[in-house]
């Protein structure tokens, strides 16, 4: 029968090789781990991120940025390229570094630019203690296109209002001719009332043709209606019209014509 007759204990100095501590890691190993963590984080950003070293050469680019530059015509690897070969806003690396080094701390700078058929917002960050330039590129092309479409749409709408106003004024001119030729007082009254209504609508469309956005000042609208009233019934000198409207009240395009007609009546 086997029996334990003794125990042998072997102790090892923790300072001996075999168990690495943080002090034993080489600087290059630490830097490699840092860069790996940095790249892991940058690759998960939805924006286009470029990181340049202190000499202006690209050392990190996430997948979004690589795809962007392929779209811009860079078919080869962009890592290692000099900043001036990648810039989208025509600033040179020397200029950016000069501006950054004049700052006592980290330096930040934003710019909007147009490159080929694309629009970008570019954010620069110079990390002073690391001597790194971080560039974040936001593609704002779709936003700009929508803004341009809205501007064109607004211009088209204003042009439509202008043409409607002109056509209504032509109708008013024809009705005035008929009013002068009419023999019956009742016919003249009907024509006169029709002219008044159409003039109100025409003036409203003229006001809308000058608007930049889709809202119109109610006070300005009613002022136009009152002006038309005085124009149509100038012979009634004893009639006074008082208006008390808050300047902050704005109405939509659809409401303007309706309100004008109600007030006119």
C-alpha positions in Angstrom: 0.0 0.0 0.0 1.5 3.4 -1.1 1.9 6.0 1.6 2.8 9.7 1.3 6.1 10.2 3.1 6.8 13.8 2.2 5.9 16.9 0.1 8.3 18.8 -2.2 7.5 22.5 -2.7 9.2 24.4 -5.5 9.0 28.2 -5.4 9.7 30.4 -8.3 10.7 34.1 -8.2 8.0 36.2 -9.8 10.7 38.4 -11.3 12.1 35.5 -13.3 11.2 34.9 -17.0 8.1 32.8 -17.5 5.5 35.3 -16.4 5.4 38.6 -18.2 4.3 41.8 -16.4 3.4 45.1 -17.9 6.9 46.3 -17.3 8.3 43.4 -19.4 6.2 44.3 -22.5 8.2 46.0 -25.2 7.1 49.5 -26.2 6.5 48.2 -29.7 4.1 45.6 -28.4 2.1 48.2 -26.4 2.0 50.5 -29.5 0.8 47.6 -31.6 -2.0 46.8 -29.1 -2.9 50.5 -29.0 -3.1 50.7 -32.8 -5.1 47.5 -33.0 -7.7 48.9 -30.5 -7.7 52.2 -32.4 -8.4 50.5 -35.7 -11.1 48.3 -34.2 -12.9 51.4 -32.9 -12.4 53.5 -36.1 -13.6 50.7 -38.4 -17.0 50.7 -36.6 -17.7 54.4 -37.2 -20.2 55.2 -39.9 -18.3 58.3 -40.9 -15.2 58.4 -43.1 -12.2 58.6 -40.8 -8.6 59.2 -41.8 -5.6 59.4 -39.5 -2.3 60.9 -40.6 1.0 60.8 -38.8 3.1 63.9 -38.0 4.7 63.9 -41.4 1.4 63.9 -43.2 1.2 60.2 -44.3 -2.0 58.2 -43.9 -1.6 55.5 -41.3 -5.2 54.6 -40.6 -8.4 54.6 -42.7 -11.7 52.9 -41.9 -13.6 50.9 -44.4 -16.1 53.7 -45.0 -13.2 56.1 -46.0 -11.6 53.5 -48.3 -15.0 53.0 -50.1 -15.4 56.7 -50.4 -12.0 57.2 -52.1 -12.7 54.3 -54.4 -15.9 56.2 -55.4 -13.8 59.2 -56.0 -11.4 57.3 -58.3 -8.7 56.0 -56.0 -8.5 52.4 -57.0 -5.3 51.5 -55.3 -4.6 51.3 -51.5 -4.7 54.7 -49.9 -2.7 53.8 -46.8 0.7 55.4 -46.9 -0.4 58.2 -49.3 0.6 61.8 -48.4 -2.2 64.1 -47.2 -1.9 66.4 -50.2 -2.7 63.5 -52.5 -5.9 62.8 -50.6 -7.2 66.3 -49.7 -10.7 67.1 -50.9 -10.7 70.8 -49.9 -7.4 71.9 -51.4 -5.7 72.7 -48.1 -2.1 71.4 -47.9 -0.7 69.5 -45.0 1.9 72.2 -44.3 -0.8 74.8 -44.0 -2.9 72.6 -41.6 0.2 71.7 -39.5 1.2 75.4 -39.4 -2.2 76.4 -38.1 -2.3 73.5 -35.6 1.1 74.1 -34.1 0.2 77.7 -33.4 -2.4 76.5 -31.0 -1.4 75.7 -27.4 -3.6 72.7 -27.2 -5.4 70.3 -29.5 -6.7 72.1 -32.6 -10.1 71.7 -34.4 -11.3 73.0 -37.7 -14.4 72.4 -39.8 -14.9 73.2 -43.5 -17.5 72.6 -46.2 -16.3 71.7 -49.6 -17.4 70.7 -53.1 -15.4 68.0 -54.8 -16.4 66.8 -58.3 -20.2 66.3 -58.0 -20.0 65.6 -54.3 -20.4 67.8 -51.2 -18.6 67.2 -48.0 -18.3 68.5 -44.4 -14.7 67.9 -43.2 -13.7 68.0 -39.5 -10.0 68.3 -38.6 -8.5 67.4 -35.3 -4.8 67.8 -34.6 -3.8 65.7 -31.5 -0.8 67.6 -30.3 0.7 65.0 -27.9 0.4 62.2 -30.4 1.3 64.3 -33.5 -1.6 63.0 -35.3 -4.1 64.6 -37.7 -7.6 63.0 -37.5 -9.9 63.9 -40.5 -13.6 63.0 -40.4 -15.4 63.4 -43.7 -19.2 63.5 -43.9 -20.8 63.1 -47.3 -23.5 65.7 -47.4 -24.3 65.3 -51.2 -27.8 64.0 -50.7 -28.6 66.7 -48.2 -27.4 69.4 -50.6 -29.4 67.8 -53.4 -32.5 67.9 -51.4 -31.9 71.5 -50.4 -31.4 72.4 -54.1 -34.6 70.6 -55.0 -36.5 72.5 -52.3 -35.1 75.8 -53.6 -36.1 75.0 -57.2 -39.5 73.9 -56.0 -40.0 77.1 -54.1 -39.0 79.2 -57.2 -41.4 77.2 -59.3 -44.2 77.7 -56.9 -43.6 81.5 -56.7 -43.6 81.6 -60.5 -46.9 79.8 -60.6 -48.4 82.3 -58.1 -47.1 85.1 -60.3 -48.7 83.7 -63.4 -52.0 83.0 -61.6 -52.0 86.7 -60.5 -51.3 87.9 -64.0 -54.1 85.7 -65.5 -56.6 86.9 -62.8 -55.7 90.5 -63.5 -56.5 89.9 -67.2 -59.9 88.5 -66.1 -60.4 91.6 -64.0 -59.7 93.9 -67.0 -62.3 92.0 -69.1 -64.9 92.2 -66.3 -64.3 96.0 -65.9 -65.0 96.4 -69.7 -68.2 94.5 -69.2 -69.1 96.5 -66.2 -68.7 99.8 -68.1 -70.9 98.4 -71.0 -73.6 97.0 -68.7 -76.9 98.9 -68.7 -78.5 97.4 -65.6 -77.4 98.6 -62.2 -77.9 95.0 -60.9 -75.5 93.7 -63.5 -73.0 96.3 -62.7 -73.2 95.4 -59.0 -72.7 91.7 -59.7 -69.7 92.4 -61.9 -68.3 94.9 -59.4 -68.5 92.3 -56.6 -66.9 89.7 -58.8 -64.1 92.1 -59.7 -63.5 92.7 -56.0 -63.3 89.0 -55.2 -60.9 88.3 -58.1 -58.8 91.3 -57.2 -58.5 89.9 -53.7 -57.4 86.5 -55.0 -55.0 88.1 -57.5 -53.4 90.3 -54.8 -53.0 87.2 -52.5 -51.2 85.3 -55.2 -49.0 88.3 -55.8 -48.1 88.2 -52.1 -47.4 84.5 -52.3 -45.2 84.9 -55.3 -42.8 87.0 -53.2 -42.7 84.6 -50.3 -39.6 82.6 -49.7 -41.2 79.9 -47.4 -44.6 78.3 -47.2 -45.9 80.7 -44.5 -47.3 84.2 -44.9 -47.8 87.0 -42.4 -51.5 87.3 -41.6 -51.1 91.0 -41.0 -49.5 91.5 -44.4 -52.3 89.5 -46.1 -55.0 91.6 -44.5 -53.2 94.8 -45.3 -53.3 93.8 -49.0 -57.1 93.0 -48.8 -57.8 96.4 -47.2 -55.7 98.1 -49.9 -57.8 96.5 -52.6 -61.0 97.5 -50.8 -59.9 101.1 -50.8 -58.9 100.8 -54.4 -62.3 99.4 -55.5 -64.4 101.6 -53.3 -62.4 104.8 -53.2 -65.5 106.9 -53.5 -66.6 105.8 -50.0 -64.5 108.3 -48.1 -66.5 108.0 -44.9 -65.6 104.3 -44.5 -62.7 103.6 -42.0 -61.1 100.2 -41.5 -59.2 99.4 -38.4 -57.0 96.3 -38.2 -55.4 94.8 -35.0 -53.4 91.8 -35.9 -50.4 90.3 -34.0 -47.2 90.5 -36.1 -46.2 87.0 -35.0 -49.2 85.3 -36.6 -48.4 83.4 -39.8 -50.7 81.2 -42.0 -50.1 78.6 -44.6 -50.5 79.1 -48.3 -53.8 77.2 -48.3 -55.2 79.4 -45.6 -54.2 82.7 -47.1 -56.7 82.7 -50.0 -59.6 81.5 -47.8 -59.0 84.2 -45.2 -58.7 86.9 -47.8 -62.0 86.0 -49.4 -63.8 85.8 -46.0 -62.5 89.3 -45.0 -63.3 90.6 -48.5 -66.9 89.5 -48.1 
